C-alpha cells in the first residue's frame, strides 16, 4: 500500500492535496498533522506492513513551541529517525532553504514549491517512495548558486549563518555555540567579507 502523511497547518491546503491524491492516484492518506507537537504521537500510531510505502509531505512553516520559522525541518528529522522519508512542500522555496532542507542535518528527500501544480508534487512523492531524491527542476539553479556561495565558508561559519537565518540574536548565537560574543563578532565580520555584504539584512538578501 502507498500511504501519505500530510503535515501542514493550513487545513484547506491539506484537504486539497488529500482530494487530489485520493481521486487521481493509488496513494491513500494515512495521517495528518498541523503542529510539531503532534508528530511523536503520529509516529507511534503508525503500523506498517512489509509491502507498505510511506512518504510524508511537510511544510517548512508549521505550528510548534517554541515558535520557529523552520518547525517543519524538526518534523522532517523526527520522521527520518522513524524511517519515514519526507518531501518539503512550501512557498518558501529559496535556494538556501532548499539547501538546508536537503542537507544531512535535516534529511528531506524532496523539495517542491507550493507554486507548482499537483503533478509536480506527485512526481516528487513517487520518486522519494522509490528511494530517490527530487528537487523541482526550475528550483535547481537557485540551489546551485547557493551551494557555490556557501562553499567558501568554513563549517563554523556555516553554523553561524544558519543561526542568523533562524533569527537568533548575536547573544543567543554565542550562547548556542558556547563561544564568546567577541569571537562570534569576528566570525560574522569574516562572513560579511566573504559573502560581500555589510550587515545582516544584506547577508539574508544574498542568501535568498
N, C-alpha and C positions, 0 to 999 in steps of 0.2 A: 504493500500500500504506500502511496505517496501522500505525505502529510505535512501541512504548513502550520507554523506558529506565526501569528501576526502581533507585532509589538509596536504600538503607535498610540499616542494619547488623543488622536482625533478619531472619534467613533465613526463619523461618516466616511472617512477615508478607509478605515478597516472594513466597513460594510461594503464599500465599492470594490475593494480588492477581493473580498470574500465572494461577492456576487459574480465577478468576472471569472475567478478561478473555478468555482463550483459549476458554473454554467458552460464553460468553454474548455475545460481540461479534465484530466483524470486525477488531479490533486484534490484533497479534501482539507478542511480547516480543522486542525487538531486542538488548538487553543489560541486564546487572545489575551493580551495584557496591555495596560496603558501606563504602568509605572514600574520603576526599578524594584520596588519592594515586593511586587508580585512574582518576580522571576524565580526565586528559590522554591516557593510552593508549586509553581507551574512545573518546574523541572522534576520535583519529587513525584508528581502525579502522573508523569509520562511513563507508560509501559509500552515498550516496543517489541514487535515480533521480529524474527530474524530477517524477513524479507522487506521490512519497512524502510522507506527512505523519508527522512525528515529534514526540513530546512526552515530556518527562521527568517522572517523579513522584519528588519528593525530600523526604526527612525533614529537619527542621532540625538534629537532633542525630545526626550520623554520626561514625564514627571518623576520625581525622586527626592529623597532627603539624604544629605544636604542637596539643595538645588544646584545643578551644574548643567551647563550647556551640552556637555557630552555624556549625559547619563546613558544614552544608547550604547556607547562604547563599553560601559561597565556591564550592560546586559549581554553584549556580544561575548565578553570574556567569560561570564558565568556560563553561558550556553556552550561555548567552546570547551570549557572544562568538563562539561557533561557529555561531550562528543557530538554536539549539535552545531552544524555549520550555519553561518548567517550571511544574508545579503543585506547590506545597508541600502535603504530606500529613503532618500532625503532630498529636500530642496536646498540644503546646504551642501553644495557639490563642488566646492573649490578644490584646487589641486592639493593644498596642504591637508585638507580633511580626508581626501581620498587616500593620500599617502599614509596618514596616521591610521585610518580605518584598516588598511590592508597590511599594516606592519605586523611583525611577530608579536609586538606588545599587545595589540588589540585582537588581531586574528580574524577579521572579517574575510570571507572568501569571495564576496561580490560587492559591487557598488553600482547603483542605478539612481539617476536623478528623478525626482517626482515630476519633473517637467516632461519626461519621456512618456511613451504610451505603455499600456499594459503588456503588450507583446514583448517589449524590451525587458520588463521585469520577469516575465515568464521565461525568456531565454536565459536570464541570469540564474533563476531558480533551477532550471533543468541542468545547466552546466555544473552548478555547485553540487547538485544531487549526485552527479557522476564523479565527484571528487576533483573537479577542475575549478579554476578561478575565472572571474568575469568582471571586467570593468567596461562600462558603457563606452563604445568606440569613440564618440566625439568628446569624451572626457579625458582620454588618454594623453592628448597633447599637453593639457594643463598639468597632469601628473608628471610627465617627463620634465617639464620646465621646473616644477617644484623640486623634484629629485636632483636635478642639476644644481639648483640654487643651494639646497641643503647639504649637498655633498662636500662643500667647502668648510662645513662646521665640524668641530670635534664632538665626541659623544656627550661630554658635559655641556657644551654649548647648545646642542640639540635638546637636552633636558631642560635647559633654561628657556629656550624658545617655546617648547610645548607648554610649559607652565605659564608663560606670558600669554599664550593663546587661550589658556583656560581662565584668564582674567585675574590671576593672583598678583598681589602687590609684591614689591621687592622684598619687604619684610617677610611675607608669607613664603616666598620662594626660597629665601635664605634659610628659613626655619625648616622647610621641607627637605632641602638638600643638605642641611646641617653644616652650613658654611657661614662665614662672617658676611655681614652686609657689604663691607668694603670689597671683599673678594667677589661677591656677586656683581657689584657695580663694575668691577674690572672686566668680568665676563661679558656683561651687557655692552660695554664700550667696544670690546673687540668684535662682538656680533654685529653691532651697528656698522663698524668699519668694513667688515667682510661683505655684508649684505648691501651696503651703500645707502644707509638711511641715518636719520639724526635722532629719532625718538620712537616710542612705542607705536604710535599711530602709523608712522612711516614703515616700521617693520611689519606690522599687521597688513598694511596695504600691499607690500611687496609679496606677501605670502598668500594672498587671496587667489 
